Amino acid sequence: MTAWLVHVYTASSALLGFLALTQIVGDRYREAFVWLALTVVVDATDGVLARRVNVAARLPRFNGAKLDDIVDYVTYVFVPAFFVWHAQLVPAGWALAAAAAILLSSAYGFNTDQAKTADHFYTGFPSYWNIVVFYLYLGGWAPAVNLAVLLLLAALVFVPIRFVYPSRTPVFRAPTVAFGVLWGALMTVMLWQMPDVSRPLFWASLCFPVYYVLLSVVIELRRP
């Protein structure tokens, strides 16, 4: 029974993603991001619970990894793509193309055999579109800049560069997790402040994504 509850917990992210969609349609973007933030909490904790309960051994005929991928595609890819289209973050006439770039590139990324490596890295940009659209929305940058960022990241899905798996990285795991927790706290404050987010707080919160990218690049460059 406990193993099934863990799978239900994972699947609950799909419902949270659906609730985010209902808020996007109603132009309640703050509420949408709150629901998406909750999906990140579920995603960050369900793996720990699954390993602790040993769900693979208890329910060998149920594919928890496939469930996780399906739910992640909904919450990390589909809902953010819909947000880009609905919120018009990109130049007029480009919203559908931007959404398509997100959806199709990540469909490829989720289905390569090296999407997650055995030593706990992602291959290619790991489809953190929920985080990307959050920053693009709050950043208030020109639509052309937003489009360029989205297309660049969509292209990086196909580039075989390894990106850190934050909660399971074998390199700098403790500082990465600690920094990630602090970043999560900053994100929570920004959600609370929306739509009038403190600009110093906004820029400070970008330190973790920058750290994440730099750490991934350094590790990639040091590969034998």
Phi and psi restraints in degrees (value plus and minus 20) as a CYANA .aco file:
   2 THR   PHI     -81.8   -41.8
   2 THR   PSI     -60.4   -20.4
   3 ALA   PHI     -83.0   -43.0
   3 ALA   PSI     -60.4   -20.4
   4 TRP   PHI     -84.3   -44.3
   4 TRP   PSI     -57.0   -17.0
   5 LEU   PHI     -83.7   -43.7
   5 LEU   PSI     -55.8   -15.8
   6 VAL   PHI     -84.3   -44.3
   6 VAL   PSI     -62.7   -22.7
   7 HIS   PHI     -85.3   -45.3
   7 HIS   PSI     -58.1   -18.1
   8 VAL   PHI     -83.3   -43.3
   8 VAL   PSI     -59.1   -19.1
   9 TYR   PHI     -80.5   -40.5
   9 TYR   PSI     -65.4   -25.4
  10 THR   PHI     -80.3   -40.3
  10 THR   PSI     -67.3   -27.3
  11 ALA   PHI     -84.9   -44.9
  11 ALA   PSI     -43.6    -3.6
  12 SER   PHI     -81.1   -41.1
  12 SER   PSI     -42.4    -2.4
  13 SER   PHI     -82.4   -42.4
  13 SER   PSI     -51.8   -11.8
  14 ALA   PHI     -83.3   -43.3
  14 ALA   PSI     -60.6   -20.6
  15 LEU   PHI     -85.6   -45.6
  15 LEU   PSI     -61.9   -21.9
  16 LEU   PHI     -82.1   -42.1
  16 LEU   PSI     -59.2   -19.2
  17 GLY   PHI     -84.1   -44.1
  17 GLY   PSI     -58.8   -18.8
  18 PHE   PHI     -83.2   -43.2
  18 PHE   PSI     -61.9   -21.9
  19 LEU   PHI     -83.4   -43.4
  19 LEU   PSI     -55.8   -15.8
  20 ALA   PHI     -82.5   -42.5
  20 ALA   PSI     -61.0   -21.0
  21 LEU   PHI     -80.0   -40.0
  21 LEU   PSI     -62.2   -22.2
  22 THR   PHI     -82.7   -42.7
  22 THR   PSI     -52.5   -12.5
  23 GLN   PHI     -95.9   -55.9
  23 GLN   PSI     -56.2   -16.2
  24 ILE   PHI     -82.3   -42.3
  24 ILE   PSI     -65.2   -25.2
  25 VAL   PHI     -78.7   -38.7
  25 VAL   PSI     -54.0   -14.0
  26 GLY   PHI    -109.3   -69.3
  26 GLY   PSI      -8.3    31.7
  27 ASP   PHI      41.7    81.7
  27 ASP   PSI       4.0    44.0
  28 ARG   PHI    -120.8   -80.8
  28 ARG   PSI      56.6    96.6
  29 TYR   PHI     -91.1   -51.1
  29 TYR   PSI     -55.3   -15.3
  30 ARG   PHI     -79.3   -39.3
  30 ARG   PSI     -67.4   -27.4
  31 GLU   PHI     -83.5   -43.5
  31 GLU   PSI     -56.8   -16.8
  32 ALA   PHI     -81.4   -41.4
  32 ALA   PSI     -63.5   -23.5
  33 PHE   PHI     -88.7   -48.7
  33 PHE   PSI     -50.0   -10.0
  34 VAL   PHI     -82.9   -42.9
  34 VAL   PSI     -66.5   -26.5
  35 TRP   PHI     -82.7   -42.7
  35 TRP   PSI     -60.4   -20.4
  36 LEU   PHI     -86.1   -46.1
  36 LEU   PSI     -55.7   -15.7
  37 ALA   PHI     -82.3   -42.3
  37 ALA   PSI     -58.2   -18.2
  38 LEU   PHI     -85.7   -45.7
  38 LEU   PSI     -53.3   -13.3
  39 THR   PHI     -86.0   -46.0
  39 THR   PSI     -53.0   -13.0
  40 VAL   PHI     -86.9   -46.9
  40 VAL   PSI     -59.9   -19.9
  41 VAL   PHI     -80.0   -40.0
  41 VAL   PSI     -65.9   -25.9
  42 VAL   PHI     -81.3   -41.3
  42 VAL   PSI     -65.9   -25.9
  43 ASP   PHI     -84.3   -44.3
  43 ASP   PSI     -53.0   -13.0
  44 ALA   PHI     -97.1   -57.1
  44 ALA   PSI     -37.1     2.9
  45 THR   PHI    -136.3   -96.3
  45 THR   PSI     -41.1    -1.1
  46 ASP   PHI     -88.3   -48.3
  46 ASP   PSI     -52.6   -12.6
  47 GLY   PHI     -85.0   -45.0
  47 GLY   PSI     -60.8   -20.8
  48 VAL   PHI     -81.0   -41.0
  48 VAL   PSI     -64.8   -24.8
  49 LEU   PHI     -84.2   -44.2
  49 LEU   PSI     -61.6   -21.6
  50 ALA   PHI     -82.5   -42.5
  50 ALA   PSI     -61.3   -21.3
  51 ARG   PHI     -90.8   -50.8
  51 ARG   PSI     -55.9   -15.9
  52 ARG   PHI     -87.2   -47.2
  52 ARG   PSI     -60.5   -20.5
  53 VAL   PHI    -103.0   -63.0
  53 VAL   PSI     -36.6     3.4
  54 ASN   PHI      41.0    81.0
  54 ASN   PSI      36.2    76.2
  55 VAL   PHI     -84.3   -44.3
  55 VAL   PSI     -50.8   -10.8
  56 ALA   PHI     -82.4   -42.4
  56 ALA   PSI     -57.8   -17.8
  57 ALA   PHI     -97.5   -57.5
  57 ALA   PSI     -54.6   -14.6
  58 ARG   PHI     -97.8   -57.8
  58 ARG   PSI     -53.1   -13.1
  59 LEU   PHI    -149.2  -109.2
  59 LEU   PSI      49.2    89.2
  60 PRO   PHI     -84.9   -44.9
  60 PRO   PSI     -40.0     0.0
  61 ARG   PHI    -114.1   -74.1
  61 ARG   PSI     -20.8    19.2
  62 PHE   PHI    -127.5   -87.5
  62 PHE   PSI     105.4   145.4
  63 ASN   PHI    -110.6   -70.6
  63 ASN   PSI      71.9   111.9
  64 GLY   PHI     -86.7   -46.7
  64 GLY   PSI     -52.5   -12.5
  65 ALA   PHI     -85.2   -45.2
  65 ALA   PSI     -59.8   -19.8
  66 LYS   PHI     -86.2   -46.2
  66 LYS   PSI     -61.8   -21.8
  67 LEU   PHI     -78.6   -38.6
  67 LEU   PSI     -64.3   -24.3
  68 ASP   PHI     -81.8   -41.8
  68 ASP   PSI     -61.9   -21.9
  69 ASP   PHI     -84.9   -44.9
  69 ASP   PSI     -61.7   -21.7
  70 ILE   PHI     -82.1   -42.1
  70 ILE   PSI     -67.7   -27.7
  71 VAL   PHI     -84.7   -44.7
  71 VAL   PSI     -62.0   -22.0
  72 ASP   PHI     -83.6   -43.6
  72 ASP   PSI     -57.3   -17.3
  73 TYR   PHI     -84.0   -44.0
  73 TYR   PSI     -58.5   -18.5
  74 VAL   PHI     -84.5   -44.5
  74 VAL   PSI     -68.8   -28.8
  75 THR   PHI    -106.8   -66.8
  75 THR   PSI     -52.6   -12.6
  76 TYR   PHI    -111.9   -71.9
  76 TYR   PSI     -39.6     0.4
  77 VAL   PHI    -141.0  -101.0
  77 VAL   PSI     -81.4   -41.4
  78 PHE   PHI     -83.2   -43.2
  78 PHE   PSI     -70.6   -30.6
  79 VAL   PHI     -83.5   -43.5
  79 VAL   PSI     -66.3   -26.3
  80 PRO   PHI     -81.1   -41.1
  80 PRO   PSI     -57.1   -17.1
  81 ALA   PHI     -82.8   -42.8
  81 ALA   PSI     -60.9   -20.9
  82 PHE   PHI     -84.9   -44.9
  82 PHE   PSI     -56.8   -16.8
  83 PHE   PHI     -82.4   -42.4
  83 PHE   PSI     -65.2   -25.2
  84 VAL   PHI     -76.8   -36.8
  84 VAL   PSI     -63.6   -23.6
  85 TRP   PHI     -87.3   -47.3
  85 TRP   PSI     -65.2   -25.2
  86 HIS   PHI     -94.3   -54.3
  86 HIS   PSI     -60.3   -20.3
  87 ALA   PHI    -103.1   -63.1
  87 ALA   PSI     -24.8    15.2
  88 GLN   PHI      34.1    74.1
  88 GLN   PSI      35.3    75.3
  89 LEU   PHI     -97.2   -57.2
  89 LEU   PSI     -32.9     7.1
  90 VAL   PHI    -138.5   -98.5
  90 VAL   PSI     149.2   189.2
  91 PRO   PHI     -76.8   -36.8
  91 PRO   PSI     131.4   171.4
  92 ALA   PHI     -73.7   -33.7
  92 ALA   PSI     114.0   154.0
  93 GLY   PHI      70.0   110.0
  93 GLY   PSI     -27.4    12.6
  94 TRP   PHI    -129.3   -89.3
  94 TRP   PSI     -22.7    17.3
  95 ALA   PHI     -82.2   -42.2
  95 ALA   PSI     -65.6   -25.6
  96 LEU   PHI     -86.4   -46.4
  96 LEU   PSI     -59.1   -19.1
  97 ALA   PHI     -84.6   -44.6
  97 ALA   PSI     -60.7   -20.7
  98 ALA   PHI     -84.8   -44.8
  98 ALA   PSI     -64.0   -24.0
  99 ALA   PHI     -82.5   -42.5
  99 ALA   PSI     -60.7   -20.7
 100 ALA   PHI     -83.7   -43.7
 100 ALA   PSI     -59.7   -19.7
 101 ALA   PHI     -80.9   -40.9
 101 ALA   PSI     -61.7   -21.7
 102 ILE   PHI     -85.0   -45.0
 102 ILE   PSI     -71.1   -31.1
 103 LEU   PHI     -84.6   -44.6
 103 LEU   PSI     -65.6   -25.6
 104 LEU   PHI     -96.4   -56.4
 104 LEU   PSI     -60.2   -20.2
 105 SER   PHI     -83.8   -43.8
 105 SER   PSI     -61.7   -21.7
 106 SER   PHI     -93.3   -53.3
 106 SER   PSI     -48.5    -8.5
 107 ALA   PHI     -80.6   -40.6
 107 ALA   PSI     -59.0   -19.0
 108 TYR   PHI     -87.4   -47.4
 108 TYR   PSI     -69.1   -29.1
 109 GLY   PHI     -79.5   -39.5
 109 GLY   PSI     -57.7   -17.7
 110 PHE   PHI     -91.8   -51.8
 110 PHE   PSI     -38.1     1.9
 111 ASN   PHI    -134.7   -94.7
 111 ASN   PSI      -8.9    31.1
 112 THR   PHI    -103.3   -63.3
 112 THR   PSI     130.6   170.6
 113 ASP   PHI     -92.9   -52.9
 113 ASP   PSI     -31.1     8.9
 114 GLN   PHI    -132.1   -92.1
 114 GLN   PSI       1.8    41.8
 115 ALA   PHI     -75.6   -35.6
 115 ALA   PSI     -62.6   -22.6
 116 LYS   PHI    -144.9  -104.9
 116 LYS   PSI     102.7   142.7
 117 THR   PHI    -102.7   -62.7
 117 THR   PSI     143.7   183.7
 118 ALA   PHI     -84.1   -44.1
 118 ALA   PSI     -46.5    -6.5
 119 ASP   PHI    -117.1   -77.1
 119 ASP   PSI       2.4    42.4
 120 HIS   PHI      48.9    88.9
 120 HIS   PSI      36.3    76.3
 121 PHE   PHI    -151.5  -111.5
 121 PHE   PSI     136.4   176.4
 122 TYR   PHI    -113.9   -73.9
 122 TYR   PSI     127.1   167.1
 123 THR   PHI    -125.7   -85.7
 123 THR   PSI     101.0   141.0
 124 GLY   PHI      62.1   102.1
 124 GLY   PSI     148.2   188.2
 125 PHE   PHI     -75.0   -35.0
 125 PHE   PSI     105.4   145.4
 126 PRO   PHI    -103.7   -63.7
 126 PRO   PSI      12.9    52.9
 127 SER   PHI      35.7    75.7
 127 SER   PSI      23.9    63.9
 128 TYR   PHI    -103.4   -63.4
 128 TYR   PSI      33.1    73.1
 129 TRP   PHI     -88.3   -48.3
 129 TRP   PSI     -48.8    -8.8
 130 ASN   PHI     -81.7   -41.7
 130 ASN   PSI     -59.9   -19.9
 131 ILE   PHI     -92.4   -52.4
 131 ILE   PSI     -61.0   -21.0
 132 VAL   PHI     -79.5   -39.5
 132 VAL   PSI     -69.4   -29.4
 133 VAL   PHI     -89.7   -49.7
 133 VAL   PSI     -47.9    -7.9
 134 PHE   PHI     -81.5   -41.5
 134 PHE   PSI     -67.4   -27.4
 135 TYR   PHI     -90.4   -50.4
 135 TYR   PSI     -57.7   -17.7
 136 LEU   PHI     -84.9   -44.9
 136 LEU   PSI     -58.3   -18.3
 137 TYR   PHI     -87.3   -47.3
 137 TYR   PSI     -66.3   -26.3
 138 LEU   PHI     -95.1   -55.1
 138 LEU   PSI     -47.5    -7.5
 139 GLY   PHI     -85.1   -45.1
 139 GLY   PSI     -52.0   -12.0
 140 GLY   PHI      47.3    87.3
 140 GLY   PSI       6.5    46.5
 141 TRP   PHI     -98.5   -58.5
 141 TRP   PSI     149.5   189.5
 142 ALA   PHI     -81.6   -41.6
 142 ALA   PSI     121.5   161.5
 143 PRO   PHI     -73.6   -33.6
 143 PRO   PSI     -54.8   -14.8
 144 ALA   PHI     -85.1   -45.1
 144 ALA   PSI     -57.0   -17.0
 145 VAL   PHI     -85.3   -45.3
 145 VAL   PSI     -65.1   -25.1
 146 ASN   PHI     -78.1   -38.1
 146 ASN   PSI     -64.1   -24.1
 147 LEU   PHI     -82.4   -42.4
 147 LEU   PSI     -62.8   -22.8
 148 ALA   PHI     -81.8   -41.8
 148 ALA   PSI     -62.0   -22.0
 149 VAL   PHI     -82.5   -42.5
 149 VAL   PSI     -66.3   -26.3
 150 LEU   PHI     -83.1   -43.1
 150 LEU   PSI     -63.4   -23.4
 151 LEU   PHI     -89.0   -49.0
 151 LEU   PSI     -56.8   -16.8
 152 LEU   PHI     -83.1   -43.1
 152 LEU   PSI     -66.8   -26.8
 153 LEU   PHI     -87.0   -47.0
 153 LEU   PSI     -56.9   -16.9
 154 ALA   PHI     -81.7   -41.7
 154 ALA   PSI     -59.5   -19.5
 155 ALA   PHI     -86.2   -46.2
 155 ALA   PSI     -56.4   -16.4
 156 LEU   PHI     -88.1   -48.1
 156 LEU   PSI     -37.3     2.7
 157 VAL   PHI     -79.4   -39.4
 157 VAL   PSI     -52.7   -12.7
 158 PHE   PHI    -109.1   -69.1
 158 PHE   PSI     -28.0    12.0
 159 VAL   PHI    -108.7   -68.7
 159 VAL   PSI     105.6   145.6
 160 PRO   PHI     -96.3   -56.3
 160 PRO   PSI      34.1    74.1
 161 ILE   PHI    -118.0   -78.0
 161 ILE   PSI     116.8   156.8
 162 ARG   PHI    -105.9   -65.9
 162 ARG   PSI     113.3   153.3
 163 PHE   PHI    -133.2   -93.2
 163 PHE   PSI     126.4   166.4
 164 VAL   PHI     -83.7   -43.7
 164 VAL   PSI     118.3   158.3
 165 TYR   PHI    -111.5   -71.5
 165 TYR   PSI      79.0   119.0
 166 PRO   PHI     -70.9   -30.9
 166 PRO   PSI     -64.9   -24.9
 167 SER   PHI    -104.1   -64.1
 167 SER   PSI     -29.9    10.1
 168 ARG   PHI    -150.8  -110.8
 168 ARG   PSI      -9.6    30.4
 169 THR   PHI     -81.5   -41.5
 169 THR   PSI     115.8   155.8
 170 PRO   PHI     -99.6   -59.6
 170 PRO   PSI     -27.3    12.7
 171 VAL   PHI    -136.8   -96.8
 171 VAL   PSI     107.6   147.6
 172 PHE   PHI      32.9    72.9
 172 PHE   PSI      20.3    60.3
 173 ARG   PHI     -85.2   -45.2
 173 ARG   PSI     -68.4   -28.4
 174 ALA   PHI     -79.7   -39.7
 174 ALA   PSI     -72.3   -32.3
 175 PRO   PHI     -85.3   -45.3
 175 PRO   PSI     -52.5   -12.5
 176 THR   PHI     -86.8   -46.8
 176 THR   PSI     -64.2   -24.2
 177 VAL   PHI     -85.1   -45.1
 177 VAL   PSI     -63.5   -23.5
 178 ALA   PHI     -82.9   -42.9
 178 ALA   PSI     -64.4   -24.4
 179 PHE   PHI     -83.5   -43.5
 179 PHE   PSI     -58.7   -18.7
 180 GLY   PHI     -84.5   -44.5
 180 GLY   PSI     -58.6   -18.6
 181 VAL   PHI     -85.0   -45.0
 181 VAL   PSI     -63.3   -23.3
 182 LEU   PHI     -81.8   -41.8
 182 LEU   PSI     -63.1   -23.1
 183 TRP   PHI     -81.4   -41.4
 183 TRP   PSI     -61.0   -21.0
 184 GLY   PHI     -80.3   -40.3
 184 GLY   PSI     -57.7   -17.7
 185 ALA   PHI     -85.5   -45.5
 185 ALA   PSI     -61.7   -21.7
 186 LEU   PHI     -83.7   -43.7
 186 LEU   PSI     -60.5   -20.5
 187 MET   PHI     -83.0   -43.0
 187 MET   PSI     -58.1   -18.1
 188 THR   PHI     -82.8   -42.8
 188 THR   PSI     -62.5   -22.5
 189 VAL   PHI     -83.6   -43.6
 189 VAL   PSI     -61.1   -21.1
 190 MET   PHI     -85.1   -45.1
 190 MET   PSI     -58.3   -18.3
 191 LEU   PHI     -81.0   -41.0
 191 LEU   PSI     -60.6   -20.6
 192 TRP   PHI     -84.0   -44.0
 192 TRP   PSI     -57.7   -17.7
 193 GLN   PHI     -99.6   -59.6
 193 GLN   PSI     -40.7    -0.7
 194 MET   PHI     -72.2   -32.2
 194 MET   PSI     120.8   160.8
 195 PRO   PHI    -110.7   -70.7
 195 PRO   PSI     -21.4    18.6
 196 ASP   PHI    -122.0   -82.0
 196 ASP   PSI      54.9    94.9
 197 VAL   PHI    -101.7   -61.7
 197 VAL   PSI     116.9   156.9
 198 SER   PHI     -80.3   -40.3
 198 SER   PSI     106.7   146.7
 199 ARG   PHI     -85.6   -45.6
 199 ARG   PSI     -62.0   -22.0
 200 PRO   PHI     -78.6   -38.6
 200 PRO   PSI     -59.6   -19.6
 201 LEU   PHI     -85.4   -45.4
 201 LEU   PSI     -61.2   -21.2
 202 PHE   PHI     -78.0   -38.0
 202 PHE   PSI     -69.4   -29.4
 203 TRP   PHI     -89.1   -49.1
 203 TRP   PSI     -56.1   -16.1
 204 ALA   PHI     -83.1   -43.1
 204 ALA   PSI     -57.2   -17.2
 205 SER   PHI     -86.8   -46.8
 205 SER   PSI     -41.8    -1.8
 206 LEU   PHI     -93.8   -53.8
 206 LEU   PSI     -30.0    10.0
 207 CYS   PHI     -80.9   -40.9
 207 CYS   PSI     -58.7   -18.7
 208 PHE   PHI     -88.9   -48.9
 208 PHE   PSI     -67.2   -27.2
 209 PRO   PHI     -76.8   -36.8
 209 PRO   PSI     -58.4   -18.4
 210 VAL   PHI     -85.1   -45.1
 210 VAL   PSI     -64.5   -24.5
 211 TYR   PHI     -78.3   -38.3
 211 TYR   PSI     -64.0   -24.0
 212 TYR   PHI     -80.5   -40.5
 212 TYR   PSI     -66.2   -26.2
 213 VAL   PHI     -86.3   -46.3
 213 VAL   PSI     -65.5   -25.5
 214 LEU   PHI     -83.1   -43.1
 214 LEU   PSI     -62.5   -22.5
 215 LEU   PHI     -81.1   -41.1
 215 LEU   PSI     -63.4   -23.4
 216 SER   PHI     -82.8   -42.8
 216 SER   PSI     -62.4   -22.4
 217 VAL   PHI     -85.6   -45.6
 217 VAL   PSI     -64.3   -24.3
 218 VAL   PHI     -81.7   -41.7
 218 VAL   PSI     -65.1   -25.1
 219 ILE   PHI     -82.6   -42.6
 219 ILE   PSI     -61.0   -21.0
 220 GLU   PHI     -84.2   -44.2
 220 GLU   PSI     -61.8   -21.8
 221 LEU   PHI     -88.4   -48.4
 221 LEU   PSI     -45.4    -5.4
 222 ARG   PHI    -110.6   -70.6
 222 ARG   PSI     -18.9    21.1
 223 ARG   PHI     -83.8   -43.8
 223 ARG   PSI     119.9   159.9
